[in-house]
Amino acid sequence: MSPPALRMGPIEWLMLVTLSLLWGASFFFNAVALQALAPFHLVLLRVGIAALVLWLIIAVRRAPLPRGRRAWAGFLLMGLLNNALPFTLIVWGQTQISSSLAAILNATTPFFAVMLTHALTADERISRGKLTGVLVGLAGVVLLIGPDALAGIAGDTLGQLAILGAAISYSLAGIFGRRMAGTVPLVNAAGMLTGATVLMLPLALAQPTVTPGLPDLAVGAVILGSAVLSTALAYLLYFRILRAAGATNVLLVTLLVPVSATLFGIGLLGESLGWRTLAGMAIIFAGLAIIDGRLLRGRSVMRKAGAAGRSSPDSR
């Protein structure tokens, strides 16, 4: 007997939207911090401070810690697949291709997640509705960011492969993270970010520093925002959704992050809200509705009820 399929309930959808807002804000934090910090230094500070915050919370709560090398090796692997490797690939890839094209390629994460979880797990099988919803959502991301960004698809191949490699790495992290369901999300997030810190340290030490271009107070504020909100809090939500709804569903956040980043751009940077933005968001939400399936199932039930009513003798 196969395990029951994992589904998104209202609470999981609310956490997913919140996660997308936290990760959407990270683009703003990074854009400001990179004026004063080298990329690997920023990543190291982001994951290192976030890990420290979570370990302090664990100490206060006296949460039980896993024992044995296997658990800590799992944290190191999650830190590699979910942080160190994709962060590094994305940072390098964005030096070769435009940020817009990178965002579109990164939004392919749910597509890879659907395919890989079907091949590697028993309880997250692919369905026509789920695959259709992912493709519809991806089309919405392209429209939201701008189809002109796809013109760069004929450009640097290695840069594009780096972003796609990050998307695959995120997908594999989601699948592997399911094995950590027996550990509380707080400990999983702290252990993973500690593993990422260990892996990022030699990269940061090898990268030259950047001359500060911002006041220390501004740099500190955006680093704390990136670490505490977009990393520590975000990964607490990530592991909660992963445990409740599975790898494919939690990685749907990459379709929502461009929406959140756009909304932050409109609210904080004064960017305009045009028809293409609204249409792209609508298509993304339509794709998520298709993936969720409840709206379509509700319409099917209503049609069947209507057909039954018309065929009933009492209705004549």
N, C-alpha and C positions, 0 to 999 in steps of 0.2 A: 504494500500500500504506500503510495507516494505521499510526501508531506503536503499539508494544505498550502495553497498559494498565498503569498504575502500580499496584503493590500494596504492602501493608504486610507486612513480614516480622517475625520475632520481635524483631530488634534495633530496628526502627522502632516497634513497639508499646511496647517498654521505654522508648525515648526519649520517646514520647508520654505515657506515664504519668508519667515524671519531669518533663516539661514541665508537666503538669497540677498536679503537686505544687508546683512553683516558682511558677506563677501563682496557685494556690490560696493559698499563703502570702502573696501580695501583698495580699490582702484584710486579713489580720491586720496587716501592716506599714502599710498605708494607714490603717486604723482608728486606730492609735496615732499616726502622724505627723500626721494631720489635726487632732489636738488642739492642735498648735502651728504648723502651716503652712497657708497658703491652698492650695486645690487646684492652681492652675496653678504655684505655686512648687514644690510637691511633684513634679509631673510633670516640670518643668524639671530639678530636682535628680536625679530618677530617671534620665532619659534622658541628661543631661549627664555624670553620674558614670560611668554604664555605658559611654558612648562613650569617656571618658578611659581607663577600665580596659582596654577592648579595644584602643585605639590603643597603649597601653603594651605589651600582649602582642604586637601586630603588630611594634612596634619591636624587641622582644627576639628574636622569631623571624625578623625581616627578611623578612616575607611580601611578595610582589610586589603592588604597588598598580595598579589599573586606570588607564589614561591616557585623556585626552580628556574633553570636556564632556559627552558622552552618558552616560558611566558615572556621573559625579557628579550629573547631572540625574536619573538613575535612582534614586540614593540619596536625593535630595531628595523625589522622588515617593513612594518607599517610606516615608520618614519621615512624609510627609503621610498616606498611606493606612493605615499600620499603627500609627502612634503619635499624631501631633498631632491629626488629625481625630477618630478614634474616642475617644481619651482625653478630648478636649474635649467631644464629644457625650455621652459617658457621665457625665462630671462634671456637666454642665448638666442632663442628663436626670434624674439622681438627686436634683436639687433640686425636681423636679416630680412624680416618682412614687416609690413605695417601692423600696428596694434589692432586695427579693424579686422584684417584678415586673420590675425592670431585669435581674436575673440570668436570668430565664426568657426575656425578649425577646432578650438577648444570646446565649442558647443556640440561637437560630434561625440562627446563623452557618453551620453545616454545610448547612442547608437551602438557603440562598442560594448557598453554594459549589457544591452539586450542580447547581443550575439554571444558574448563570452559567458554570461550567466546561463544561457540556454545550453551551452556546450559543457560547462563545468559544474553546474548545480542541478539538483533534482526538484527544487521547489520554486524556481523562477523561470519557468518555461516561456519561450517566445510565443506570442500570439499576434494575429494579424492586426488587431486593434492597437496593441502596444507599439508595434513597429510602425504602423501608419501614424500614430500620434507623435512618435519621435521625429519622423520625417517631416510632418506638418510643422511641428515646433521648430525644427531646424530651418525650415523655409521662412518662418516668422523671424528668426534671428537674423537671417540674411537680409530680409527686408528692413528690419529695425536698424541694423548697422549701416546698411546701404549696399545695394548690389554692385556698386562701383568697386567695393573692396575686393570682389572676386576677380577683378582685372589683374590683381597681383598673383593669381594662382599660376600664371605662366612664369613667374619670377623664380626666386631662389628656392630650389627643391629641398635643400638640407634644412632651411629654416622652417618650411612647411612640415617636413617629416619630424622635426623636433617638437612642434606643437601637437601633432598627431600622436607622437610617442608619449607626451604628457597625458593626453586624453586616455590612451590605453593604460598607462600607469595608474591613473585615477580609477579606472574600471577594475583593474586587478586588485587594487587596494580595497575597493568596496567588497569584492568577493572574498578576499582573505580575511577582512575584518569581521565577517559573519562568524568566523571560528572563535572570536573573542566575546561571544554573546554571554558567556558565563561570568564575565568581569564587568563591574559597574562602569557606565560610560565615563565617569569622572576619572577613574584610574586608567582606562583605555586611552583617553585623550592625553593625560599627563605622560604616560609611558611612551606613546607614539611621538609626542613633541620632544621628549627627552632624547629619543633615538634620532630624530631629525636634527636636534642641536649637535649631537655628537658627530653626525655625518657632515653637517654644514661647517663645522669649526675649521677643518683644514682648508676648505675652499675659501672661506673668509680671510684666513691668515695669508693665503697666497695672492689675494687680490689687493692691488694698491688702493689707498684711501682716496676719497674725493674731498677737495677743498670745500669747507662749509659755505653754503650760500644762503643760509637762513639763520635767524637767531636760535640759540640753543633751546629756548623755551618752546618755540614752534616745532622744532625737530623732536623734542621730547614728547610733546603732546600727540603728534601724529604717530610716533612709534608706539606709545602706550595705547592709542586707539586701535592701531593695527594688531598689537599683541593681545590686548585684553578683550576687545570686542570682536574683531575679525578673525581671531585665532582661538583663544581660550574658550570664550563663550560659543563661538561658531562650532568648534569641534565637539563640545558637549552635546549640542543639538544634532550634529552629524551622527555621533554614535548612538544616540537615542533613536533617531529615525532608522538607522541601519539595523538596529536590533529589532525594531518593531515592523519595518516594512521591506527590508531587503536592499541589496546593492543597486538594482535597477532603479528603484524608486528614489533613493536618496540622491542618486546622480542626476536626476531630473533637475536638480538645482542649477546645473550649468545652462539650462535653457532660460531660467528665470534671472540669473545674474546679469545678463545684458540689459534686461528690463530695469532691474534695480539700479545698475550703474547709470542708465539713461535718466532715470528719475532723479538721482543725486546730481547729475550734470545740470538738469533743468532747475532744480531747487537751489543748488549751491553755486553753480557757475553761470547761471543765467542763460543756458542754452535754450533754443527754441523748441516748441512742441509742434511738429508738423504732421501732415496727414500720414506720411510714411511711418513715423514713429507710432502713431495710434494704430495704424493698420498692422504693423509688425507685432505690437503687443497683443492685438486681438487674435492674430493667427497663432501666436505662442500659447495663449490661453485656450484656444480651440484645440490645439494639439494636446495640451495637458488634460482637457476634458475628455478627449478620445482615449487617452491612456487610462484615466480614472475609470471610465466605462459606465459609471452610474447614470449619467445623463442619457446615454444611448440606451441603456437597459430600461430606464424609465419610459422613454419614448416607445420602446418595443412593447412594454407592458400595456401602455395606453392604447396602442394600435390593436393589440390582441383583445383588450377589453371592449374596444369599439366594435371590432369585427364580431365578437361574441354577442354584443347587444343587438347588432343588426340582424344576426341570424336567429335570434330568440323569437319564438312565436308571440311573446308578450309585447314585442316592440312593433308589431304590425298593427 
